[in-house]
Amino acid sequence: MSQPPIARMRLFCQQLSGTRFSSPAEIVTWMGAMQAQDYPMAKWAIGARLPASTDVEIESAIDRAEIIRTHLLRPTWHFVAAEDVYWLLDLTASHVKTAQSGRERDLELTDKVFAKSNSVIEKALSAGRHLTRDELVTELNKAGIATDQNRASHLFTRAELEKIICSGATREGKLTYALLAERVPKVKGMSREESLAELARRYFTSRCPATWQDFAWWSGLPSGDARHALELLKPKFHSECVGEQTYLYPVGLSLPGRAAKSVFLLPPYDEFTLSYADRSASFPPGMESHMKEISDRGIFRPVLVVDGQVSGTWKRIVKKDSVLLEIQPYVRIDSSTLVSSLEKIRKAALRYGKFLGKRTIDVEMHALEG
């Protein structure tokens, strides 16, 4: 199993090269969780896996609470299916709190402060109210709770981790918070052992081939928990050594034959690049140095993916009725495939423009050959 097959298998398992699912919530359920701090682009991460879907369709699924946006796994936002939010918080909230604790001490955010802020937030959102961040900050300030120096972010994150709040419905283009219990009825939980096994199963089914180090990075779990989760999976998964890495994938995984060259314009923080501690399999041989171009100090950029290999970056300029995509490949396109490759890139750009509902989609290419 060489690196290109690894990348192509990941495209298939991540639902990028084809999917049997028909709704945004089904995609998120399959993926387990999808990083979502860049809200507009995180919606495209779902859309890229769901042909013919639109931004409006995915926003509607979030507004209906079929998909929830909250903090879990690691100290950042994720999309998660409504039916998964409670058990994932039960499993991962404690280590997210641990990761946040040092900064919280610096900000003098004590358990007493969190208890007071949770009470204020819960009261403000009661009776089905959905409030914006600024509106909740006003309520906290009225109660004498300081929200400067990014304290507000920590207060809201703690309320999410304690299952008090989550994403509400968008109001006039602004994101809101709402009470989790009012958005998603509480369901019977799983044991910790069941949750570990289920999270690992979702990860390796949707992102294989991957290593236990990849899973530990993505899940945020302590290494002991990550290893134990893999032990629980062993009867249903194969392992294969490639170099110094041991990759896991489900027993009976059937990979389609090699398809025609594929091109994707994936958002920043997409699970195709983000899900792995070692991302070298997603880069053309000799191009691993470009990994810093797509991820620098935790900031991920949108990527051009050609046949499973990250081959460039892109950015967008969105206007009322149009979108301009500026694409910067860093892999020279062979002259024999130049025309077809450019056509596939333009087709991928058209798909993104249609997702946004724009009438005009312009593409500007840079340095394809040099």
N, C-alpha and C positions, 0 to 999 in steps of 0.2 A: 504494500500500500504506500505509494509515493505521495509527495505533497499535492500535485494536481488532483488525483483521485480523492484525497482528504477534503480538499476545498469543494470539489463537485458534490461529494456526499453531503457536506454541510449545506450547500445551496438547496439540495433536495430535502434534507431533514428540516431545514429552517423554513420550508414552504416558499422559497424564492423561485425555484425553477418549476413550480407547479403545486397546486393544492387541491384537496378534496373538500375544503371548508368553504362555507358560503356567507359567513357573518364575521364581523370584527371580534365579537366575544369568543367565537370558536378559535380564531387565530391566537388570541391572548391566552386562552385556556391551554392550547397545545404548547405554547412557549413557556408556560408557567408564570413568568413575569417578564416585562420588557421595560428597560430603563427609559425614563420619561421626564427628565428635567427640562429638556427643550420641547415644550408642549407642541408647537406646530409641527416640528419635525418628527416627534414621537408618533404623531398621528400618521405621518407618512410611512413610518416603520411598519405600521399595521397595513396601510394601504398598499405598500410594495409587495405584500404577501397575499393580497386579495384582488385579483384582476377586476377591473371595471369599477372598483369601489371609489368613493369620493370622500373628500374632507368632511363634507356635510354629513354623510352617512356615519362616519366614525364618531364625529362630534355628537350626533344624536344618540349613539350607543352609550357614550359617556354620560350624557345628560339623563338618560333613562336608568343609569346606574347598572347597566349590564357590564360595564368596565369601570373599575375604580382606580383613581390615581392617588397614591399614598406612599409613605416612606416604609420600606421593608427591605429585607436582604442586606443592603448596605445603606449608609447614610445618604440616600438620595431618593428621588421620586421614582416609582415604577407604576406601570399599568398592570393590573391584575384583574382576572375575572371575578365578578361579585361572589361567586360560590367558593372562591379560594382565599378571600381576604382574611377571614378569621384564623384559619389554621396556619397560614403563612406568617401572620403577626404573632401568633402563639409561639411559633418556632423561632422566629428571627428577631423579634423586638428587643429581647434582652441584650443581644450582642451589638445591636445598633446603638442602644443606650450606652453601653460600655465604650463604644467608639467615640461617642459624643461627650463623654463625661469630663475629659480634660478641659475642653473649651468651655463647657458649662461652668466649671469651677472658676475659670478665669473671668467669666461674666457674672459671677456670684448668683447663679441660678440654682437655688437650693430646692430640696423636696418641698419645703414650705411654699416657695414661690410658685413651683409647678402646680401644687395642689390648688392654690388660689387662682392661677391663670386658667387651669382646667375648669374650675367652677364658673368663672366669668364667661369663658368661651361656650361652655355647655348651656348656660342660661341664655346667652345672646342668640344661639342657634336653635333654641327650643321651638316647638310648635311648627316645625317644618320650614323655618327660615333658612335661606341660603345667603351668606354674606361674603363680600370680598375681603381680601387681606386687609386693605385700608380700613374698611368698616370695623373689622375685628380689632385692629390696632387701636382705633378710637375707643372701643369699649374697654380694652385693657388699660389704656392711659387714664380713662375716667376712674378706673378702680385703683389707680395709683401704682400700676405695674409698669416699670420702665421697659421700653421696646427698642431703644437705640442700640447701636453697635451690633446689629444683627441679632439682638435678643429675641425679636419677634419670630424669626425663623426657627430658633430653638424651642420657643414656647409652642409654636404650631406643630413642629415635628414631634415633640413629646406628647401632645394631645392625639396625634395620629397613632403613635406607637402604643398608646394606652387605649386605643380603640374608641376614642371619643369622637373624633372628626375624620372626615375624608373629603374627597372632591365632591362639590355640589354641581348643580347645573350652571352652564355658562349664562351670564346675564349681560346683554348688550356688549358682547365681545369680551367680557371680563370673567376670569375664573373666580369661582366661589368655593367656600367651605360649607359643609353640612354635617349633621350628626350621622355617624356611621350607622347607628342602630335604626335610624329612620330611613336610611338609604338601602340597607341590606339587613334583613331579618337574621338574627343570630341562629346558627345551625349547630348541630351536635359536632363537637370537635373530635380530633384524632389524638391518639397517644403520640408521645414524642417519637417513638420508634416508627410508627406509621407515617408521621409527617416527614421524618428524615428519608424514609424509603420513597415516599411519593415525590418529594422535591428532587431527589436524585433521578428517579425514573423520568420525570418530566424533562429534566435537563439533558440527560444522555439520549433520550428518544428524539428530542427536538434539535439537538446541537451536535450529535455525534458525526465523526469520531472525535472524542475528547479524552483528556486525561483527568485523573483525580485532582491534580493541581489546578487544572482549568475549572473544575467544579468547585473546589475550595475557594478560588478567587471570586467566581461569579456569585456563589451563594453567600459569601461572607461568613460562613460557618467556621468555627475553630477546626483546626486540622484533624483533631481526634474525631469530631462529629462527622466531618467529610469522609474520613476513612471508614467509619462505621456504616455510614449510608451506602458506601460502595460494597461493603461486605454483604449488606442486605440484598443488593442487586445481583450478586454474582451468579446465581442459578439461571438468570434470564439474559445474561449479557456475555458476549465474547470479548476477549482482549487480544490485542496484536501489538507486538513490539516493532517500532520503526525508529532506528537509531537508538537513542537513549530514552525514548518516550514509549509509554504503554498506553495505547488507545483502547477505549471501550466503545462497543456498539451493540444494539439489541440482537439477540438470536433471531434469525429469520428475516433480517433486514434485506429487502430486495431493491437494489439500485437500478433505475432505468439505464438503458444503453446510452452511450455518449451522444448527447444532443448537439445540434448546431451551436455555434459560438453564441454565448449569452452575454448580454450587457445589462447592468443594473446601475442606477444612480441611487445610492443608499444614503440615508440621513446620518448626521453625526450621532454618535452613541448607538448605532444600530447593533443589534445582537450578533450580526455576522462577524463584526470585528471585536466588539466589546466582550463577548462571552468567554474569551479564552485568555489565560495568563500568558501563553505562548502563541503569538499571532503569526509566526513565520510561515505557516502552511498557507496563509492567505495572500502571500506575496510572491511574485515571480522570482525564480532563482537569481541571486545576486542583487536583488532590490530590497533586501531586508532593511537597509539603511533608511529607506523611506518611511519606516514605521513611525519615526519621530515626526514626520510631516503630518500624519493623520492623528497622532495622539501625543500631546506635549503637556506634561504635568497635569494629567487628568482631563484635559480638554480635547475632545474628539472632533474631527472635521468630517464633512460629507465626503463620500468616496465614490469613485468610478470603479466598478468591479467588472472585469472582462473574463469570462470563462472561469469564474471562481477565484480570480486573482485581482487583488487591489492594484489598480493600474493608473490611478490619478485621483485628483480631488475636484470638487466643484463648489460653486456658490450660486446663490439666486438673488435676483433683484425683483421683488414683487410689487406690482402696481395694481390699480383698480381692476383693469380688464386684461392685464398682460403679465407675463413673467419672462425674465431674461435669465438663462442659465449660462454661466461662464464655466467652461470645462477645461481643466489643466491636466492633461495626461503626463505621466513621467515615464511611460514605456513607449518607445518608438513603435509605430504601427508598420508592419511589413508592407511593402508596396503592393504585393500580390493580393492583400486583403484590405487595402486602404479604403476602397469605395464601400465594400460591404460593412466594414467596421464603423465607418462614419454614419452609414445609414442606420445601423443598430443603435448607435449612440443617440442619433436624432429621434429614433423611435422611442427610446427610453425617456428622453426629454419630453416628448409629446405626451407620453403616459403620465408623467408628473404634472404637466400643465393641465391636462384633463382632470386629474385628481383634484387640483385646486379650483377647477371650474373657470379657467381663464380662456378667453377667446383667442388671444394671440400668445404663441409660445416661440420665443426666439432663442437660438443657440449660438454661442460664440465660442469657438474652439481656439486653443492656444498651444503652440509648439508641439503639434502632432509629429512633425519630423524635424530633424535637425542635423 
